[in-house]
Amino acid sequence: MMPLAFADVGEENIIKKIGGSPEVKRHLENLGFVVGGGVTIITSLNGNVIVNVKESRVAISEEMARKIMI
């Protein structure tokens, strides 16, 4: 298991765990990041990533990407 921030661009991954406070978990869940769901990094710039999750593109910070374990 590793943080989403370290995933390769273009590689599809399955979310295994989401860390952080209950508020952070709820926020990520509202964006579509759920355990068992697929996520693909589209681009990465200075640690911040744009990902494809549930057929939507979402930009998240490196801090958030480190809370999502794949």
PQR file with spaces between the fields and no chain letter, atoms N, CA, C, O and H, PARSE charges and radii, in Angstrom:
ATOM       1  N    MET     1       0.846   -1.181    0.000 -0.4000 1.5000
ATOM       2  CA   MET     1       0.000    0.000    0.000 -0.0000 2.0000
ATOM       3  C    MET     1       0.892    1.245    0.000  0.5500 1.7000
ATOM       4  O    MET     1       1.893    1.307    0.714 -0.5500 1.4000
ATOM       5  N    MET     2       0.508    2.234   -0.816 -0.4000 1.5000
ATOM       6  CA   MET     2       1.262    3.489   -0.873 -0.0000 2.0000
ATOM       7  C    MET     2       0.298    4.641   -1.109  0.5500 1.7000
ATOM       8  O    MET     2      -0.818    4.429   -1.585 -0.5500 1.4000
ATOM       9  H    MET     2      -0.305    2.183   -1.396  0.4000 1.0000
ATOM      10  N    PRO     3       0.724    5.874   -0.775 -0.5600 1.5000
ATOM      11  CA   PRO     3      -0.147    7.033   -1.004  0.2800 2.0000
ATOM      12  C    PRO     3      -0.361    7.296   -2.491  0.5500 1.7000
ATOM      13  O    PRO     3       0.518    7.026   -3.309 -0.5500 1.4000
ATOM      14  N    LEU     4      -1.512    7.813   -2.826 -0.4000 1.5000
ATOM      15  CA   LEU     4      -1.838    8.154   -4.211 -0.0000 2.0000
ATOM      16  C    LEU     4      -0.813    9.132   -4.791  0.5500 1.7000
ATOM      17  O    LEU     4      -0.564    9.125   -5.996 -0.5500 1.4000
ATOM      18  H    LEU     4      -2.226    8.032   -2.161  0.4000 1.0000
ATOM      19  N    ALA     5      -0.229    9.961   -3.950 -0.4000 1.5000
ATOM      20  CA   ALA     5       0.746   10.961   -4.410 -0.0000 2.0000
ATOM      21  C    ALA     5       1.943   10.318   -5.108  0.5500 1.7000
ATOM      22  O    ALA     5       2.604   10.973   -5.914 -0.5500 1.4000
ATOM      23  H    ALA     5      -0.432    9.967   -2.971  0.4000 1.0000
ATOM      24  N    PHE     6       2.235    9.050   -4.816 -0.4000 1.5000
ATOM      25  CA   PHE     6       3.398    8.371   -5.395 -0.0000 2.0000
ATOM      26  C    PHE     6       3.044    7.477   -6.577  0.5500 1.7000
ATOM      27  O    PHE     6       3.922    6.798   -7.108 -0.5500 1.4000
ATOM      28  H    PHE     6       1.698    8.518   -4.161  0.4000 1.0000
ATOM      29  N    ALA     7       1.784    7.456   -7.004 -0.4000 1.5000
ATOM      30  CA   ALA     7       1.360    6.608   -8.115 -0.0000 2.0000
ATOM      31  C    ALA     7       1.870    7.155   -9.445  0.5500 1.7000
ATOM      32  O    ALA     7       2.143    8.348   -9.580 -0.5500 1.4000
ATOM      33  H    ALA     7       1.071    8.007   -6.573  0.4000 1.0000
ATOM      34  N    ASP     8       1.992    6.265  -10.417 -0.4000 1.5000
ATOM      35  CA   ASP     8       2.432    6.659  -11.753 -0.0000 2.0000
ATOM      36  C    ASP     8       1.272    7.258  -12.538  0.5500 1.7000
ATOM      37  O    ASP     8       0.121    6.855  -12.372 -0.5500 1.4000
ATOM      38  H    ASP     8       1.770    5.296  -10.308  0.4000 1.0000
ATOM      39  N    VAL     9       1.592    8.226  -13.394 -0.4000 1.5000
ATOM      40  CA   VAL     9       0.587    8.860  -14.245 -0.0000 2.0000
ATOM      41  C    VAL     9       0.049    7.829  -15.236  0.5500 1.7000
ATOM      42  O    VAL     9       0.820    7.099  -15.859 -0.5500 1.4000
ATOM      43  H    VAL     9       2.528    8.553  -13.528  0.4000 1.0000
ATOM      44  N    GLY    10      -1.272    7.772  -15.378 -0.4000 1.5000
ATOM      45  CA   GLY    10      -1.899    6.887  -16.345 -0.0000 2.0000
ATOM      46  C    GLY    10      -2.203    5.489  -15.842  0.5500 1.7000
ATOM      47  O    GLY    10      -2.900    4.731  -16.516 -0.5500 1.4000
ATOM      48  H    GLY    10      -1.898    8.364  -14.872  0.4000 1.0000
ATOM      49  N    GLU    11      -1.698    5.137  -14.683 -0.4000 1.5000
ATOM      50  CA   GLU    11      -1.917    3.796  -14.138 -0.0000 2.0000
ATOM      51  C    GLU    11      -3.176    3.776  -13.281  0.5500 1.7000
ATOM      52  O    GLU    11      -3.328    4.593  -12.373 -0.5500 1.4000
ATOM      53  H    GLU    11      -1.132    5.754  -14.136  0.4000 1.0000
ATOM      54  N    GLU    12      -4.084    2.836  -13.575 -0.4000 1.5000
ATOM      55  CA   GLU    12      -5.319    2.748  -12.783 -0.0000 2.0000
ATOM      56  C    GLU    12      -5.028    2.023  -11.475  0.5500 1.7000
ATOM      57  O    GLU    12      -4.356    0.991  -11.458 -0.5500 1.4000
ATOM      58  H    GLU    12      -3.961    2.173  -14.313  0.4000 1.0000
ATOM      59  N    ASN    13      -5.539    2.572  -10.390 -0.4000 1.5000
ATOM      60  CA   ASN    13      -5.322    2.015   -9.059 -0.0000 2.0000
ATOM      61  C    ASN    13      -6.647    1.871   -8.335  0.5500 1.7000
ATOM      62  O    ASN    13      -7.628    2.536   -8.666 -0.5500 1.4000
ATOM      63  H    ASN    13      -6.084    3.410  -10.403  0.4000 1.0000
ATOM      64  N    ILE    14      -6.663    0.989   -7.338 -0.4000 1.5000
ATOM      65  CA   ILE    14      -7.845    0.791   -6.509 -0.0000 2.0000
ATOM      66  C    ILE    14      -7.574    1.407   -5.136  0.5500 1.7000
ATOM      67  O    ILE    14      -6.526    1.154   -4.543 -0.5500 1.4000
ATOM      68  H    ILE    14      -5.866    0.448   -7.069  0.4000 1.0000
ATOM      69  N    ILE    15      -8.500    2.206   -4.632 -0.4000 1.5000
ATOM      70  CA   ILE    15      -8.355    2.834   -3.322 -0.0000 2.0000
ATOM      71  C    ILE    15      -8.544    1.775   -2.240  0.5500 1.7000
ATOM      72  O    ILE    15      -9.562    1.083   -2.201 -0.5500 1.4000
ATOM      73  H    ILE    15      -9.352    2.412   -5.114  0.4000 1.0000
ATOM      74  N    LYS    16      -7.545    1.659   -1.360 -0.4000 1.5000
ATOM      75  CA   LYS    16      -7.607    0.652   -0.300 -0.0000 2.0000
ATOM      76  C    LYS    16      -7.962    1.243    1.059  0.5500 1.7000
ATOM      77  O    LYS    16      -8.569    0.573    1.895 -0.5500 1.4000
ATOM      78  H    LYS    16      -6.718    2.221   -1.391  0.4000 1.0000
ATOM      79  N    LYS    17      -7.578    2.510    1.278 -0.4000 1.5000
ATOM      80  CA   LYS    17      -7.821    3.127    2.580 -0.0000 2.0000
ATOM      81  C    LYS    17      -7.784    4.637    2.421  0.5500 1.7000
ATOM      82  O    LYS    17      -7.041    5.169    1.596 -0.5500 1.4000
ATOM      83  H    LYS    17      -7.085    3.054    0.599  0.4000 1.0000
ATOM      84  N    ILE    18      -8.596    5.324    3.224 -0.4000 1.5000
ATOM      85  CA   ILE    18      -8.573    6.789    3.240 -0.0000 2.0000
ATOM      86  C    ILE    18      -8.337    7.227    4.677  0.5500 1.7000
ATOM      87  O    ILE    18      -9.089    6.861    5.581 -0.5500 1.4000
ATOM      88  H    ILE    18      -9.199    4.892    3.894  0.4000 1.0000
ATOM      89  N    GLY    19      -7.292    8.008    4.879 -0.4000 1.5000
ATOM      90  CA   GLY    19      -6.931    8.465    6.213 -0.0000 2.0000
ATOM      91  C    GLY    19      -7.388    9.892    6.457  0.5500 1.7000
ATOM      92  O    GLY    19      -8.038   10.512    5.615 -0.5500 1.4000
ATOM      93  H    GLY    19      -6.681    8.305    4.145  0.4000 1.0000
ATOM      94  N    GLY    20      -7.033   10.396    7.625 -0.4000 1.5000
ATOM      95  CA   GLY    20      -7.374   11.772    7.962 -0.0000 2.0000
ATOM      96  C    GLY    20      -8.530   11.857    8.937  0.5500 1.7000
ATOM      97  O    GLY    20      -9.075   10.849    9.386 -0.5500 1.4000
ATOM      98  H    GLY    20      -6.505    9.893    8.309  0.4000 1.0000
ATOM      99  N    SER    21      -8.882   13.084    9.247 -0.4000 1.5000
ATOM     100  CA   SER    21      -9.983   13.331   10.185 -0.0000 2.0000
ATOM     101  C    SER    21     -11.315   12.950    9.537  0.5500 1.7000
ATOM     102  O    SER    21     -11.386   12.796    8.318 -0.5500 1.4000
ATOM     103  H    SER    21      -8.440   13.903    8.883  0.4000 1.0000
ATOM     104  N    PRO    22     -12.370   12.797   10.338 -0.5600 1.5000
ATOM     105  CA   PRO    22     -13.693   12.477    9.762  0.2800 2.0000
ATOM     106  C    PRO    22     -14.148   13.502    8.715  0.5500 1.7000
ATOM     107  O    PRO    22     -14.802   13.145    7.735 -0.5500 1.4000
ATOM     108  N    GLU    23     -13.800   14.771    8.928 -0.4000 1.5000
ATOM     109  CA   GLU    23     -14.187   15.809    7.963 -0.0000 2.0000
ATOM     110  C    GLU    23     -13.473   15.602    6.637  0.5500 1.7000
ATOM     111  O    GLU    23     -14.082   15.733    5.576 -0.5500 1.4000
ATOM     112  H    GLU    23     -13.269   15.061    9.725  0.4000 1.0000
ATOM     113  N    VAL    24     -12.182   15.279    6.691 -0.4000 1.5000
ATOM     114  CA   VAL    24     -11.397   15.050    5.473 -0.0000 2.0000
ATOM     115  C    VAL    24     -11.930   13.828    4.739  0.5500 1.7000
ATOM     116  O    VAL    24     -12.095   13.855    3.520 -0.5500 1.4000
ATOM     117  H    VAL    24     -11.687   15.173    7.553  0.4000 1.0000
ATOM     118  N    LYS    25     -12.200   12.756    5.480 -0.4000 1.5000
ATOM     119  CA   LYS    25     -12.735   11.539    4.860 -0.0000 2.0000
ATOM     120  C    LYS    25     -14.065   11.825    4.162  0.5500 1.7000
ATOM     121  O    LYS    25     -14.295   11.365    3.043 -0.5500 1.4000
ATOM     122  H    LYS    25     -12.066   12.734    6.470  0.4000 1.0000
ATOM     123  N    ARG    26     -14.931   12.582    4.822 -0.4000 1.5000
ATOM     124  CA   ARG    26     -16.236   12.919    4.258 -0.0000 2.0000
ATOM     125  C    ARG    26     -16.063   13.760    2.992  0.5500 1.7000
ATOM     126  O    ARG    26     -16.749   13.533    1.995 -0.5500 1.4000
ATOM     127  H    ARG    26     -14.743   12.955    5.730  0.4000 1.0000
ATOM     128  N    HIS    27     -15.149   14.728    3.032 -0.4000 1.5000
ATOM     129  CA   HIS    27     -14.895   15.586    1.872 -0.0000 2.0000
ATOM     130  C    HIS    27     -14.412   14.756    0.688  0.5500 1.7000
ATOM     131  O    HIS    27     -14.900   14.923   -0.430 -0.5500 1.4000
ATOM     132  H    HIS    27     -14.591   14.912    3.841  0.4000 1.0000
ATOM     133  N    LEU    28     -13.452   13.858    0.932 -0.4000 1.5000
ATOM     134  CA   LEU    28     -12.932   13.021   -0.152 -0.0000 2.0000
ATOM     135  C    LEU    28     -14.013   12.082   -0.684  0.5500 1.7000
ATOM     136  O    LEU    28     -14.089   11.838   -1.888 -0.5500 1.4000
ATOM     137  H    LEU    28     -13.056   13.722    1.841  0.4000 1.0000
ATOM     138  N    GLU    29     -14.843   11.560    0.209 -0.4000 1.5000
ATOM     139  CA   GLU    29     -15.942   10.690   -0.208 -0.0000 2.0000
ATOM     140  C    GLU    29     -16.921   11.452   -1.099  0.5500 1.7000
ATOM     141  O    GLU    29     -17.419   10.908   -2.085 -0.5500 1.4000
ATOM     142  H    GLU    29     -14.781   11.758    1.187  0.4000 1.0000
ATOM     143  N    ASN    30     -17.196   12.708   -0.754 -0.4000 1.5000
ATOM     144  CA   ASN    30     -18.093   13.533   -1.570 -0.0000 2.0000
ATOM     145  C    ASN    30     -17.519   13.808   -2.958  0.5500 1.7000
ATOM     146  O    ASN    30     -18.264   14.009   -3.917 -0.5500 1.4000
ATOM     147  H    ASN    30     -16.791   13.150    0.047  0.4000 1.0000
ATOM     148  N    LEU    31     -16.181   13.817   -3.059 -0.4000 1.5000
ATOM     149  CA   LEU    31     -15.524   14.011   -4.356 -0.0000 2.0000
ATOM     150  C    LEU    31     -15.508   12.725   -5.176  0.5500 1.7000
ATOM     151  O    LEU    31     -15.212   12.757   -6.371 -0.5500 1.4000
ATOM     152  H    LEU    31     -15.576   13.654   -2.280  0.4000 1.0000
ATOM     153  N    GLY    32     -15.827   11.581   -4.538 -0.4000 1.5000
ATOM     154  CA   GLY    32     -15.856   10.313   -5.261 -0.0000 2.0000
ATOM     155  C    GLY    32     -14.786    9.327   -4.846  0.5500 1.7000
ATOM     156  O    GLY    32     -14.712    8.229   -5.399 -0.5500 1.4000
ATOM     157  H    GLY    32     -16.067   11.555   -3.567  0.4000 1.0000
ATOM     158  N    PHE    33     -13.955    9.694   -3.882 -0.4000 1.5000
ATOM     159  CA   PHE    33     -12.893    8.798   -3.424 -0.0000 2.0000
ATOM     160  C    PHE    33     -13.456    7.858   -2.358  0.5500 1.7000
ATOM     161  O    PHE    33     -13.603    8.245   -1.199 -0.5500 1.4000
ATOM     162  H    PHE    33     -14.015   10.585   -3.432  0.4000 1.0000
ATOM     163  N    VAL    34     -13.769    6.629   -2.752 -0.4000 1.5000
ATOM     164  CA   VAL    34     -14.314    5.642   -1.824 -0.0000 2.0000
ATOM     165  C    VAL    34     -13.460    4.379   -1.881  0.5500 1.7000
ATOM     166  O    VAL    34     -12.905    4.042   -2.926 -0.5500 1.4000
ATOM     167  H    VAL    34     -13.650    6.315   -3.694  0.4000 1.0000
ATOM     168  N    VAL    35     -13.360    3.690   -0.756 -0.4000 1.5000
ATOM     169  CA   VAL    35     -12.582    2.455   -0.685 -0.0000 2.0000
ATOM     170  C    VAL    35     -13.164    1.451   -1.680  0.5500 1.7000
ATOM     171  O    VAL    35     -14.373    1.221   -1.716 -0.5500 1.4000
ATOM     172  H    VAL    35     -13.811    3.964    0.094  0.4000 1.0000
ATOM     173  N    GLY    36     -12.285    0.861   -2.482 -0.4000 1.5000
ATOM     174  CA   GLY    36     -12.704   -0.085   -3.503 -0.0000 2.0000
ATOM     175  C    GLY    36     -12.922    0.552   -4.859  0.5500 1.7000
ATOM     176  O    GLY    36     -13.076   -0.148   -5.860 -0.5500 1.4000
ATOM     177  H    GLY    36     -11.303    1.047   -2.452  0.4000 1.0000
ATOM     178  N    GLY    37     -12.936    1.877   -4.899 -0.4000 1.5000
ATOM     179  CA   GLY    37     -13.140    2.597   -6.166 -0.0000 2.0000
ATOM     180  C    GLY    37     -11.838    2.734   -6.933  0.5500 1.7000
ATOM     181  O    GLY    37     -10.752    2.661   -6.359 -0.5500 1.4000
ATOM     182  H    GLY    37     -12.811    2.445   -4.086  0.4000 1.0000
ATOM     183  N    GLY    38     -11.961    2.931   -8.226 -0.4000 1.5000
ATOM     184  CA   GLY    38     -10.792    3.118   -9.077 -0.0000 2.0000
ATOM     185  C    GLY    38     -10.410    4.583   -9.184  0.5500 1.7000
ATOM     186  O    GLY    38     -11.260    5.473   -9.137 -0.5500 1.4000
ATOM     187  H    GLY    38     -12.844    2.990   -8.692  0.4000 1.0000
ATOM     188  N    VAL    39      -9.108    4.815   -9.327 -0.4000 1.5000
ATOM     189  CA   VAL    39      -8.601    6.184   -9.480 -0.0000 2.0000
ATOM     190  C    VAL    39      -7.370    6.146  -10.394  0.5500 1.7000
ATOM     191  O    VAL    39      -6.504    5.283  -10.254 -0.5500 1.4000
ATOM     192  H    VAL    39      -8.417    4.093   -9.365  0.4000 1.0000
ATOM     193  N    THR    40      -7.311    7.094  -11.324 -0.4000 1.5000
ATOM     194  CA   THR    40      -6.189    7.183  -12.254 -0.0000 2.0000
ATOM     195  C    THR    40      -5.642    8.603  -12.231  0.5500 1.7000
ATOM     196  O    THR    40      -6.402    9.566  -12.336 -0.5500 1.4000
ATOM     197  H    THR    40      -8.014    7.796  -11.438  0.4000 1.0000
ATOM     198  N    ILE    41      -4.321    8.736  -12.094 -0.4000 1.5000
ATOM     199  CA   ILE    41      -3.696   10.067  -12.130 -0.0000 2.0000
ATOM     200  C    ILE    41      -3.570   10.511  -13.579  0.5500 1.7000
ATOM     201  O    ILE    41      -3.004    9.800  -14.409 -0.5500 1.4000
ATOM     202  H    ILE    41      -3.704    7.953  -12.009  0.4000 1.0000
ATOM     203  N    ILE    42      -4.102   11.694  -13.876 -0.4000 1.5000
ATOM     204  CA   ILE    42      -4.017   12.265  -15.222 -0.0000 2.0000
ATOM     205  C    ILE    42      -2.717   13.059  -15.354  0.5500 1.7000
ATOM     206  O    ILE    42      -1.939   12.833  -16.281 -0.5500 1.4000
ATOM     207  H    ILE    42      -4.561   12.272  -13.201  0.4000 1.0000
ATOM     208  N    THR    43      -2.483   13.989  -14.423 -0.4000 1.5000
ATOM     209  CA   THR    43      -1.238   14.763  -14.400 -0.0000 2.0000
ATOM     210  C    THR    43      -0.827   15.019  -12.960  0.5500 1.7000
ATOM     211  O    THR    43      -1.641   14.974  -12.038 -0.5500 1.4000
ATOM     212  H    THR    43      -3.115   14.172  -13.669  0.4000 1.0000
ATOM     213  N    SER    44       0.453   15.286  -12.798 -0.4000 1.5000
ATOM     214  CA   SER    44       1.003   15.600  -11.482 -0.0000 2.0000
ATOM     215  C    SER    44       1.935   16.791  -11.629  0.5500 1.7000
ATOM     216  O    SER    44       2.817   16.793  -12.488 -0.5500 1.4000
ATOM     217  H    SER    44       1.115   15.323  -13.548  0.4000 1.0000
ATOM     218  N    LEU    45       1.740   17.813  -10.786 -0.4000 1.5000
ATOM     219  CA   LEU    45       2.565   19.012  -10.855 -0.0000 2.0000
ATOM     220  C    LEU    45       2.902   19.467   -9.445  0.5500 1.7000
ATOM     221  O    LEU    45       2.014   19.872   -8.695 -0.5500 1.4000
ATOM     222  H    LEU    45       1.023   17.811  -10.088  0.4000 1.0000
ATOM     223  N    ASN    46       4.167   19.405   -9.080 -0.4000 1.5000
ATOM     224  CA   ASN    46       4.629   19.795   -7.747 -0.0000 2.0000
ATOM     225  C    ASN    46       3.901   19.042   -6.639  0.5500 1.7000
ATOM     226  O    ASN    46       3.652   19.599   -5.570 -0.5500 1.4000
ATOM     227  H    ASN    46       4.888   19.076   -9.689  0.4000 1.0000
ATOM     228  N    GLY    47       3.561   17.781   -6.889 -0.4000 1.5000
ATOM     229  CA   GLY    47       2.877   16.978   -5.877 -0.0000 2.0000
ATOM     230  C    GLY    47       1.371   17.058   -5.953  0.5500 1.7000
ATOM     231  O    GLY    47       0.681   16.130   -5.530 -0.5500 1.4000
ATOM     232  H    GLY    47       3.764   17.328   -7.757  0.4000 1.0000
ATOM     233  N    ASN    48       0.839   18.159   -6.490 -0.4000 1.5000
ATOM     234  CA   ASN    48      -0.610   18.272   -6.674 -0.0000 2.0000
ATOM     235  C    ASN    48      -0.997   17.421   -7.880  0.5500 1.7000
ATOM     236  O    ASN    48      -0.260   17.361   -8.864 -0.5500 1.4000
ATOM     237  H    ASN    48       1.400   18.913   -6.834  0.4000 1.0000
ATOM     238  N    VAL    49      -2.149   16.765   -7.802 -0.4000 1.5000
ATOM     239  CA   VAL    49      -2.523   15.848   -8.873 -0.0000 2.0000
ATOM     240  C    VAL    49      -3.929   16.132   -9.398  0.5500 1.7000
ATOM     241  O    VAL    49      -4.802   16.617   -8.679 -0.5500 1.4000
ATOM     242  H    VAL    49      -2.747   16.814   -7.002  0.4000 1.0000
ATOM     243  N    ILE    50      -4.112   15.812  -10.676 -0.4000 1.5000
ATOM     244  CA   ILE    50      -5.437   15.787  -11.277 -0.0000 2.0000
ATOM     245  C    ILE    50      -5.719   14.315  -11.537  0.5500 1.7000
ATOM     246  O    ILE    50      -4.950   13.629  -12.210 -0.5500 1.4000
ATOM     247  H    ILE    50      -3.403   15.418  -11.261  0.4000 1.0000
ATOM     248  N    VAL    51      -6.839   13.840  -10.989 -0.4000 1.5000
ATOM     249  CA   VAL    51      -7.156   12.423  -11.100 -0.0000 2.0000
ATOM     250  C    VAL    51      -8.501   12.215  -11.777  0.5500 1.7000
ATOM     251  O    VAL    51      -9.362   13.095  -11.781 -0.5500 1.4000
ATOM     252  H    VAL    51      -7.463   14.398  -10.442  0.4000 1.0000
ATOM     253  N    ASN    52      -8.656   11.044  -12.340 -0.4000 1.5000
ATOM     254  CA   ASN    52      -9.925   10.619  -12.911 -0.0000 2.0000
ATOM     255  C    ASN    52     -10.546    9.672  -11.900  0.5500 1.7000
ATOM     256  O    ASN    52     -10.003    8.598  -11.644 -0.5500 1.4000
ATOM     257  H    ASN    52      -7.957   10.329  -12.336  0.4000 1.0000
ATOM     258  N    VAL    53     -11.675   10.057  -11.324 -0.4000 1.5000
ATOM     259  CA   VAL    53     -12.356    9.227  -10.339 -0.0000 2.0000
ATOM     260  C    VAL    53     -13.847    9.276  -10.636  0.5500 1.7000
ATOM     261  O    VAL    53     -14.425   10.357  -10.755 -0.5500 1.4000
ATOM     262  H    VAL    53     -12.116   10.930  -11.532  0.4000 1.0000
ATOM     263  N    LYS    54     -14.467    8.115  -10.756 -0.4000 1.5000
ATOM     264  CA   LYS    54     -15.908    8.018  -11.071 -0.0000 2.0000
ATOM     265  C    LYS    54     -16.268    8.862  -12.288  0.5500 1.7000
ATOM     266  O    LYS    54     -17.236    9.622  -12.257 -0.5500 1.4000
ATOM     267  H    LYS    54     -13.998    7.237  -10.659  0.4000 1.0000
ATOM     268  N    GLU    55     -15.493    8.730  -13.352 -0.4000 1.5000
ATOM     269  CA   GLU    55     -15.728    9.410  -14.624 -0.0000 2.0000
ATOM     270  C    GLU    55     -15.719   10.930  -14.511  0.5500 1.7000
ATOM     271  O    GLU    55     -16.321   11.618  -15.335 -0.5500 1.4000
ATOM     272  H    GLU    55     -14.706    8.112  -13.377  0.4000 1.0000
ATOM     273  N    SER    56     -15.036   11.459  -13.489 -0.4000 1.5000
ATOM     274  CA   SER    56     -14.873   12.905  -13.316 -0.0000 2.0000
ATOM     275  C    SER    56     -13.403   13.207  -13.092  0.5500 1.7000
ATOM     276  O    SER    56     -12.655   12.374  -12.578 -0.5500 1.4000
ATOM     277  H    SER    56     -14.547   10.900  -12.819  0.4000 1.0000
ATOM     278  N    ARG    57     -13.002   14.395  -13.479 -0.4000 1.5000
ATOM     279  CA   ARG    57     -11.632   14.832  -13.193 -0.0000 2.0000
ATOM     280  C    ARG    57     -11.668   15.730  -11.969  0.5500 1.7000
ATOM     281  O    ARG    57     -12.462   16.667  -11.885 -0.5500 1.4000
ATOM     282  H    ARG    57     -13.610   15.071  -13.897  0.4000 1.0000
ATOM     283  N    VAL    58     -10.785   15.421  -11.017 -0.4000 1.5000
ATOM     284  CA   VAL    58     -10.744   16.163   -9.766 -0.0000 2.0000
ATOM     285  C    VAL    58      -9.290   16.547   -9.482  0.5500 1.7000
ATOM     286  O    VAL    58      -8.388   15.722   -9.623 -0.5500 1.4000
ATOM     287  H    VAL    58     -10.140   14.660  -11.085  0.4000 1.0000
ATOM     288  N    ALA    59      -9.068   17.800   -9.082 -0.4000 1.5000
ATOM     289  CA   ALA    59      -7.734   18.247   -8.684 -0.0000 2.0000
ATOM     290  C    ALA    59      -7.656   18.227   -7.166  0.5500 1.7000
ATOM     291  O    ALA    59      -8.521   18.770   -6.480 -0.5500 1.4000
ATOM     292  H    ALA    59      -9.802   18.470   -8.967  0.4000 1.0000
ATOM     293  N    ILE    60      -6.603   17.591   -6.650 -0.4000 1.5000
ATOM     294  CA   ILE    60      -6.406   17.562   -5.198 -0.0000 2.0000
ATOM     295  C    ILE    60      -4.960   17.909   -4.876  0.5500 1.7000
ATOM     296  O    ILE    60      -4.061   17.715   -5.694 -0.5500 1.4000
ATOM     297  H    ILE    60      -5.900   17.150   -7.208  0.4000 1.0000
ATOM     298  N    SER    61      -4.756   18.422   -3.678 -0.4000 1.5000
ATOM     299  CA   SER    61      -3.417   18.812   -3.241 -0.0000 2.0000
ATOM     300  C    SER    61      -2.599   17.578   -2.879  0.5500 1.7000
ATOM     301  O    SER    61      -3.139   16.485   -2.702 -0.5500 1.4000
ATOM     302  H    SER    61      -5.487   18.579   -3.013  0.4000 1.0000
ATOM     303  N    GLU    62      -1.307   17.771   -2.775 -0.4000 1.5000
ATOM     304  CA   GLU    62      -0.416   16.673   -2.367 -0.0000 2.0000
ATOM     305  C    GLU    62      -0.801   16.169   -0.985  0.5500 1.7000
ATOM     306  O    GLU    62      -0.755   14.966   -0.729 -0.5500 1.4000
ATOM     307  H    GLU    62      -0.869   18.658   -2.918  0.4000 1.0000
ATOM     308  N    GLU    63      -1.182   17.078   -0.091 -0.4000 1.5000
ATOM     309  CA   GLU    63      -1.576   16.688    1.274 -0.0000 2.0000
ATOM     310  C    GLU    63      -2.762   15.729    1.230  0.5500 1.7000
ATOM     311  O    GLU    63      -2.765   14.720    1.936 -0.5500 1.4000
ATOM     312  H    GLU    63      -1.220   18.056   -0.299  0.4000 1.0000
ATOM     313  N    MET    64      -3.765   16.029    0.413 -0.4000 1.5000
ATOM     314  CA   MET    64      -4.923   15.135    0.283 -0.0000 2.0000
ATOM     315  C    MET    64      -4.528   13.832   -0.392  0.5500 1.7000
ATOM     316  O    MET    64      -4.988   12.762    0.008 -0.5500 1.4000
ATOM     317  H    MET    64      -3.763   16.848   -0.160  0.4000 1.0000
ATOM     318  N    ALA    65      -3.679   13.910   -1.411 -0.4000 1.5000
ATOM     319  CA   ALA    65      -3.253   12.706   -2.149 -0.0000 2.0000
ATOM     320  C    ALA    65      -2.485   11.748   -1.231  0.5500 1.7000
ATOM     321  O    ALA    65      -2.496   10.537   -1.451 -0.5500 1.4000
ATOM     322  H    ALA    65      -3.305   14.778   -1.736  0.4000 1.0000
ATOM     323  N    ARG    66      -1.824   12.282   -0.212 -0.4000 1.5000
ATOM     324  CA   ARG    66      -1.082   11.426    0.717 -0.0000 2.0000
ATOM     325  C    ARG    66      -2.019   10.692    1.690  0.5500 1.7000
ATOM     326  O    ARG    66      -1.612    9.704    2.301 -0.5500 1.4000
ATOM     327  H    ARG    66      -1.815   13.266   -0.033  0.4000 1.0000
ATOM     328  N    LYS    67      -3.251   11.156    1.837 -0.4000 1.5000
ATOM     329  CA   LYS    67      -4.221   10.511    2.730 -0.0000 2.0000
ATOM     330  C    LYS    67      -4.948    9.353    2.045  0.5500 1.7000
ATOM     331  O    LYS    67      -5.577    8.527    2.706 -0.5500 1.4000
ATOM     332  H    LYS    67      -3.581   11.958    1.340  0.4000 1.0000
ATOM     333  N    ILE    68      -4.857    9.300    0.711 -0.4000 1.5000
ATOM     334  CA   ILE    68      -5.530    8.229   -0.049 -0.0000 2.0000
ATOM     335  C    ILE    68      -4.520    7.141   -0.333  0.5500 1.7000
ATOM     336  O    ILE    68      -3.544    7.362   -1.050 -0.5500 1.4000
ATOM     337  H    ILE    68      -4.346    9.971    0.173  0.4000 1.0000
ATOM     338  N    MET    69      -4.751    5.959    0.231 -0.4000 1.5000
ATOM     339  CA   MET    69      -3.820    4.844    0.058 -0.0000 2.0000
ATOM     340  C    MET    69      -4.321    3.908   -1.042  0.5500 1.7000
ATOM     341  O    MET    69      -5.501    3.563   -1.109 -0.5500 1.4000
ATOM     342  H    MET    69      -5.544    5.779    0.814  0.4000 1.0000
ATOM     343  N    ILE    70      -3.384    3.512   -1.898 -0.4000 1.5000
ATOM     344  CA   ILE    70      -3.727    2.593   -2.999 -0.0000 2.0000
ATOM     345  C    ILE    70      -2.912    1.327   -2.885  0.5500 1.7000
ATOM     346  O    ILE    70      -3.050    0.427   -3.713 -0.5500 1.4000
ATOM     347  H    ILE    70      -2.425    3.792   -1.844  0.4000 1.0000
